[in-house]
Amino acid sequence: MPSIDSVKVAVRVRPFSQREKDAGSRCVISMNSSSTSVYDPKNPGHMKTFTFDLAYWSHSEFLKDKDGMLVSAGSNSRYAGQREVFRDLGQGVLDNAWQGYNATLLAYGQTGSGKSYSMIGYGANRGIIPVVCEELFKPIQNQENKQYQVTFSMLEIYNEQVIDLLSETKKPGGLKVREDQQQGFYVDGLKLVPCDSYAQIERLMEQGTKIRTTASTSMNATSSRSHMVITIQFKQVQYEETLFPLFNEDITKQSIINLVDLAGSERQKSSGSEGDRLREGTRVNLSLTTLGNVISALAEVAMGKKVLHIPYRDSVLTKLLQSALGGNSRTIMIAAISPADICYEETLSTLRYAERCKRTKKIKNKAVINASPMEKHIMELKAENDKLLSRLTGLGNSAKTVADETKELRCLLAENELRIQAIQLTWGYRLEEARKEWEQQYAAESQMMETFPYLLNINEDPQLSAVLKHFIQDGTLLFSRDPIASILSFSILDKHATFSNSDGKVTIMPWEKGKVVVNGIPVTVKTKLQHMDRVILGSNSAYLYVGFPAERTNEDLSRYDYDFFQSELAAAEGFSVDKLGVVNKDGKPDPSVLAVFHDYIKLMPLVAEANQMSEELKKELKLELKVKNLALSDSRGYDLQKEVTVKVTNKKTSQVWVWSKAKFINRKFLMEELYQNFLDGADVNVDQDSDPFWDPVEVIHLGSAHIWLQSLAYCMKLEEQTEVLNSEGMEEAILLINIVPCSSDGSRAFGEDDIVIDPLELLGRRIDFQIHILQCLGI
Ligand SMILES: Nc1ncnc2c1ncn2[C@@H]1O[C@H](COP(=O)(O)OP(=O)(O)OP(=O)(O)O)[C@@H](O)[C@H]1O
């Protein structure tokens, strides 16, 4: 009997991050039973309320217990920890699996909103995936007369390519998604590893995370741009005593559990970049956009509208999740949100997305108890043997022809029995092989760690940090793009740097043009490394150097996170919180200054990568981060006094334009797409209108400045002045000018140190200046 079930939606709000705390963020979320309200920080009276199946308050009222678990602080606390979330959502997935139903769990939300925390977890706070896997094996160990077959697979979808996270061999272009009448869509060649214990799954997840980290570095992307799909196939096999031993096995149920950690949702439309003409064209995350379209179409169906086409086939993710979304699976979505006012727009869009999912509830997926193709095959063979047996029994022994037929039937019977045996043997054999493989890998790494110094990768995504180790064995290690060295990284040159390990010392020697930074300082000569040195190779590959075992103490490696590396680099380049100035009465930096600082260090590696891509693609551009002073209160009502922008200079024509942070991030995705095509050998000659590096719309050439006299309601503020040589070799000034409305009394809303230029003054000098208007606020 098919069971009718629906899509379940839960929302979870996390605690403030350090950045949000530093920036003095306010919480804009409140929860009451299953309803979640979000307040507009710019218009506090305005509130929007959503109702989902479940709402988890994980923002406050918690404490850390002795094992490091976050638990509720007292009996009145509303805090929902990992245990509560598992109880409501994970347990259901498990129960489904035991009953033979498919189940799918999706986590949706902007980068850093807590998707991985809920799905995978951090340290003692284990998420749904590990607990589901562990719990799955518990009853298994206590049962007799039953065999349970669990296979595990882990894949990543990045830019519509499927990467097998359990396979060391990387297929160019990724694995293919194919369609089969019976199975639907499946990934051809995906490694399905048989498992018989939770420990094994834990190791596989570790291994998968390593490959994910390598892939994320080589593809020049953080994990927040890829979807991770873990699939567990769970098969229950019952043994029954029968007269014929080979017919003992009876496969009862099979369930497929998909656990999906989706890419950061803000990538759908990099908010704040709406005005950008290139935004619509972005295919940065086709899968996430298509998922939204599929959900919308399903929601329309649910509302009784006629929908001719549900676009499952438009992306890899929706192909793989087709049955989960509209068919044979029970589906749960967790919408992860940040509590902070600065994330208001993203939070609202996450909740709207979740609301659309909720509407698809009415679709009522038809969950059906499954039988696998292999089981079907065994059943067919058994059925055939049943027939052969009854024919055999019906035959007498007398006539010769009958004797011949009997012989033939017995042969067929034996053949089928052997086939059944082969299928059944495969499982045990595969299980043993898989176990041997991971044991070997584990032993090899442990031994290396006890012998050699190594480089530990540091990633922006905490899930992917400190998972890769590059051992520096006796002799030399060449860091290169060579895949054999398993260091495939963007902006790492064919010959980048050489590490040498001799006489108990490790040194690094950059090759010509190979960018190497140690502890924030660029190095060009052979340099000795000390235990815990921070090494950045190329534009953005960060590693912590862990010295010889004798040098190690019990230091806390987690202190050297990605932000630490970037802050150190920024400080070495002369940028620090102190330099930004603004302090409060208590002498502490103003939260807005901290926010600008965090933005700056977050954008630094991205700008370095963009410059690297520009160089390789011969775009002749120079990108630089600039901290811009905003008016104390500007037309957008921002109370920030500073903002980070990216200034782009065309080195050939000296044209200059400035991108907002959001626009730069959006453009950077598009640059990466172009760069990936370049790496794949495709033609990357695009016209200027579709060139993500180029931004002619933003550059307004004023042949003369007199147009500004038409409206004296605006003032111009000189941001920066650059002297350049024009095509005739004459010195020319480029003024970066910010235009803001004058306040009503005619005074200008600028800080004391700002140079405010009068349009009239410009008019007098129009012949001497080529003027690029960079931002026209409020116009
Ligand atoms: N419920 C929670 N309780 C405590 N800390 C949390 C919670 N949710 C998230 N965090 C913390 O917030 C940070 C960001 O969370 P997480 O890595 O899960 O985000 P994400 O949405 O998966 O981001 P990405 O898209 O980059 O993978 C982490 O440091 C995590 O420990």
The ligand as an SDF file (V2000), in Angstrom:
LIG
                    3D

 31 33  0  0  0  0  0  0  0  0999 V2000
   22.5390   26.1260   15.9540 N   0  0  0  0  0  0  0  0  0  0  0  0
   23.7870   26.5540   16.1010 C   0  0  0  0  0  0  0  0  0  0  0  0
   24.3280   26.6340   17.3290 N   0  0  0  0  0  0  0  0  0  0  0  0
   25.6030   27.0590   17.4980 C   0  0  0  0  0  0  0  0  0  0  0  0
   26.4110   27.4620   16.4960 N   0  0  0  0  0  0  0  0  0  0  0  0
   25.9270   27.4030   15.2640 C   0  0  0  0  0  0  0  0  0  0  0  0
   24.5830   26.9540   14.9980 C   0  0  0  0  0  0  0  0  0  0  0  0
   24.3780   27.0140   13.6760 N   0  0  0  0  0  0  0  0  0  0  0  0
   25.5320   27.4680   13.1310 C   0  0  0  0  0  0  0  0  0  0  0  0
   26.4570   27.7050   14.0720 N   0  0  0  0  0  0  0  0  0  0  0  0
   27.8220   28.2120   13.8470 C   0  0  0  0  0  0  0  0  0  0  0  0
   27.7700   29.1670   12.8040 O   0  0  0  0  0  0  0  0  0  0  0  0
   28.8510   29.0190   11.8920 C   0  0  0  0  0  0  0  0  0  0  0  0
   28.3240   28.8520   10.4840 C   0  0  0  0  0  0  0  0  0  0  0  0
   27.5610   27.6660   10.4140 O   0  0  0  0  0  0  0  0  0  0  0  0
   27.6420   26.6420    9.2080 P   0  0  0  0  0  0  0  0  0  0  0  0
   29.0720   26.3400    8.8290 O   0  0  0  0  0  0  0  0  0  0  0  0
   26.8140   25.4790    9.5870 O   0  0  0  0  0  0  0  0  0  0  0  0
   26.9650   27.4920    8.0680 O   0  0  0  0  0  0  0  0  0  0  0  0
   26.5640   27.0150    6.6030 P   0  0  0  0  0  0  0  0  0  0  0  0
   25.2210   27.5660    6.3560 O   0  0  0  0  0  0  0  0  0  0  0  0
   26.7290   25.5520    6.4520 O   0  0  0  0  0  0  0  0  0  0  0  0
   27.6470   27.7660    5.7470 O   0  0  0  0  0  0  0  0  0  0  0  0
   28.2270   27.3260    4.3020 P   0  0  0  0  0  0  0  0  0  0  0  0
   27.1500   27.6320    3.3080 O   0  0  0  0  0  0  0  0  0  0  0  0
   29.4380   28.2160    4.1680 O   0  0  0  0  0  0  0  0  0  0  0  0
   28.6070   25.8860    4.3510 O   0  0  0  0  0  0  0  0  0  0  0  0
   29.6610   27.8430   12.3850 C   0  0  0  0  0  0  0  0  0  0  0  0
   30.7780   28.3000   13.0940 O   0  0  0  0  0  0  0  0  0  0  0  0
   28.7260   27.1050   13.3200 C   0  0  0  0  0  0  0  0  0  0  0  0
   29.4210   26.4750   14.3690 O   0  0  0  0  0  0  0  0  0  0  0  0
  1  2  1  0
  2  3  1  0
  2  7  2  0
  3  4  2  0
  4  5  1  0
  5  6  2  0
  6  7  1  0
  6 10  1  0
  7  8  1  0
  8  9  2  0
  9 10  1  0
 10 11  1  0
 11 12  1  0
 11 30  1  0
 12 13  1  0
 13 14  1  0
 13 28  1  0
 14 15  1  0
 15 16  1  0
 16 17  2  0
 16 18  1  0
 16 19  1  0
 19 20  1  0
 20 21  2  0
 20 22  1  0
 20 23  1  0
 23 24  1  0
 24 25  2  0
 24 26  1  0
 24 27  1  0
 28 29  1  0
 28 30  1  0
 30 31  1  0
M  END
$$$$
